[in-house]
Amino acid sequence: MRFLRIIAAAVVCFAVACAQQPSNPQLPGAKRLVILKVDGLNADLLYSNMRQIDAATGKPRLPWFAHIFGDGGTVFENFYTRGISLSAPSWCMLDTGHHTLIRGNVEWDRYTGYVYDYLNFFPFYLDYARSREIDMPGVQVLDRAGIPLLIDSFPPDQTYQSFQLYQRGVRWSTLKNVLERRFSARVLVPMLESGSAPSLDELWARQTEKELLAGLANSRILYLDFFTGDIDHAGHATSNAAELLEKLRNLDALAGRIWTAIQSSPLASQTLFVVVSDHGMNNVPGIHNQGFNLPDLFNSTEGGAQHVLLNRHELSDYKVRALDPLVKRAYAPSTLSFYLSGQSKQYPTVWIDLDGNERASVSFRNNDLNKIHILLLQLANPDLKPEIRSAAAAYLMATIDKHRSQWNTASAELSEELHALEPAIAQRKTILENQTKQPREERESGQNKTFLRQAQQLTDWQRERDTYTSYLAHVRALLAFHPDPYRPFSGKISDLIPEMSLGDPNTLYDLQNYIVGPGASGIVLDSAGRLDEERSFRRVNYFPLFAVQRVRNNPQPALSPKPIDFTALRLPAAGTADQSYWLYATDDDQLIIRTDASGNISAQPVSHLIQDADGRIQFTPQPWRAGLPLHLFEDPELKIPENADRATWLSAPHSEREWLQATHLCAYSNGIIGITEELSPIARYVPGTPGMNPLLLRYERRRRELVQPDLEIFAADHWNFNVRNFNPGGNHGGFFRISTHSVWMLAGAGVPTQASRNHTTV
């Protein structure tokens, strides 16, 4: 069946270790697919409770899971998040069977500041009601890239989809019924009597379940799913074993009700029931997770006094404005800014995605844009000494000339792509003008949303054309600019430096020499009368800055006083197919991970890696030892061939399968593979739609590259960066096994049972 092929493809984009595959993996009797999607369900937590006997009942703690999947189905014991253990990227892979095009819960377009907010449902529902949007943002990204969802394998009238991250449309009937029940007498009377009432989430779940069970009775419905975030929400809030077990029992009961309905449905023998989770969570009883505030670090003098842009307000800002469900940009200004005082909303210089807790993706404004901005401010000073003005103007011109070739090429290519977009815009306008808007009842029934999808894409194209054109105008203005070495600069900086824009990505050299303001004495000349670059600018090397962060009040011995584990980024490609990734813990503790043309991966311990201004990378090789990023050498769970030398094996190239079989039980499970997935060049994974204009395909690939951050910061175990609410329960977002170990269980049509598997571990 078509959906079985896609499910199999999902294994390619997730990692399955220690597999001894059945000799015949085909499921010829399957016709219907039912998926229970559980956000944040850790496999260790689920499987251990499935196998434990409740002393009071003499049955498994989770009797339905044990019966359906433990006895009558297949449990994939070793199923791992392929990239980082983060919801939007993980569900992207699970829902498509494709390498992820979405690598954060929020992504920012470097050129235009456009926000891709994948987890905020409320703006989507509001815009849907206004006929401005039709699908969740993640679905729109995948559609533009030419990557279908699993649900797309079925005609719309044969599907039932619950509310989730990769959602097509909105079921207004569900929402209507939820709101009616919310304010019904059956709810209000008990509320008045007891002082409590079901939450909106509870009512939503009940209504979704009711509709799913009704769908199972309809033999025409061949795809049904139920998405629940209850486990994830509870896991963030607490590590109390009893509370988490209660949530698991509720989930177990839900699975039982679905399974019972499947058994009594007209397609019982042809239904495949799947339970899957996107990631786990590092809940450990007795440990309270703690938070480290990255925006505060960047706001500080040592962090560069940066203005920070977030997608949600910080906990410290929880006032009326923090209740705004439509927020997409939240500003964390620095009161210590060296040159951008009061301009945090025009020129935020550090943009952070903190969702995911165990990791933060960070994008910095282009280092030379900072330099140009500082020099323009200096040149605007009418009291600047003539010799300093002349030197500053010459240096500014040299900085622009340094980028002239690159900017000209990029501008020409993007202009060419936007020019190719114009006929598509005109054609789409004609199509929409010739279409009659669908009737209200048809729109509400969820059928034939083609018109709204086409209208939404037209709106996106027009916005992109306007915002990218504005960005290009600024680039061209810079290229045409010639600073006057004799008179003060009197123009508007915003005409040359675009607001709410980061410009081009930074190099490693930029991040190791990041300019955050003018020097303490302003512009300084060297003995030859030229601008002295070293003394004229303040710089921060962010890698050792992250490494030296410590907390002074750490009452839990289980937590390291060092909240940041390591930083990772992609190094310049060594060849057409080779790619390298750098993991930095300290100057002495570093790792390079490499992939080659055949897909094999190798790792090399190094120290003191730097990039010079000309792009050359230098480092000192070192032997394998304890203390390196990912801590593989000292991990007792590393499983390499018998009699193999650890250092030799770790340094040699291996397939992904070999790496996962060796490391999946380690503390960082699939960190080696996950780094290559999370940081790999993304354009290669954008296939485009059939017959797509090559220029528009290049355009789509460019847009995906423009949302990639400069670097990723990973938290130490039980630390997190969630400034909205420092989760006391558990976290996810990194490569720790407890967070990457996910759930995949199958039961129903054609699935091998416990007896037929002969205890094979899959």
JORA-V849874 format. One line per field, one symbol per residue. ss: DSSP state (H for helix, E for strand, L for the rest). phi: phi as a letter, one per 30 degrees, with the letter a starting at -180 (. if undefined). A space follows every 10 residues. Layout:
BEGIN
ss: ???
phi: ???
END
This chain:
BEGIN
ss: LHHHHHHHHH HHHLEELLLL LLLLLLLLLL LEEEEEEELL LLHHHHHHHH HLELLLLLLE LLHHHHHHHH HLEEELLLEE LLLLLLHHHH HHHHHHLLLL LLLLLEEELL LLLLEEELLL HHHHHHHHHL LLLLELHHHH HHHHHLLLLH HHHLLHHHEE LLLLLLLELL LHHHHHHHHH HHLLHHHHHH HHHHLLLLLH HHHHHHHHHH HHHHHHLLLL LLEEEEEELH HHHHHHHLLL HHHHHHHHHH HHHHHHHHHH HHHLLLLHHH EEEEEEELLL LLLLLLLLLE ELLHHHHHHL LLLLLLLEEE LLLLHHHLLH HHHLLLLLLE EELLLLLLLL LLLLLLLLLE EEELLLELEE EEEELLHHHH HHHHHHHHHL LLLLLHHHHH HHHHHHHHHH HHHHHHHHHH HHHHHHHHHH HHHHHHHHHH HHHHLLLLLH HHHHLLLLLH HHHHHHHHHH HHHHHHHHHH HHHHHHHHHH LLLLLLLLLL LLHHHHLLLL LLLLLLLHHH HHLEEEEELL LLLLELLLLL ELHHHHEEEE LHHHHHHLLL LLLLLLLLLL LLLEEEEEEE LLLLLLLLEE EEEELLLLLE EEEEELLLLL EEEEEEEEEE ELLLLLEEEE ELLLLLLLLL LLLLLLLLLL LLLLLHHHHH HLLELHHHHH HHHLLLLLLL HHHHHHHHHL LLHHHLLLLL LLLHHHHHHH HHHHHLLLLL EEEEELLLEE LLLLLLLLLL LELLLLHHHH EELEEEEELL LLLHHHHLLL LL
phi: .ddddddddd ddcccbchdb dedbddbddd bccbbcccdi dddedddddd cdcdddcice ecddddddcd ccbbcddbbb edcddbdddd dedddbibed cccadbbcdd dcidcccdcc ddeddddddd icbbbdeddd dddddicdde dddbeedcbb cddadcccib dddddddddd decdddcddd dddcibaddd ddddddddde dddddddcdd dcbbbbcbcd dddddddacd dddddddddd ddddeddddd dddcddcedc cccbcbbdac acdbeiccdb cbcdeddddd eddjhddccb cbddedcdbe dddddcdbbb ccdcdcedab eicdddbdcb cbccdjidbb cbccdeedde dddddddddd ddcddedddd dddddddddd decedddddd dddddddddd dedddddded ddddccddde dddddichce eddddddded edddeddddd dddddddddc dbdddcbddc dcdddccddh bcidddddee ddbddcldde cidbcddcic ddddcdbdbb cddddddddb cdcbdcedcd dcdcdacbad deddadcdbb bccccbeccb bccbccddjd bbbbdbbhdb cddcjdcbac dbddadjdei hddcddcdcc eeiddedddd dddbdeeddd ddcdcdechc eeddddddcd ededccdice ideedddddd ddddddcddd abccddeicb cdddadeddb bakccdedcc dccbbbajei decedddhid cb
END
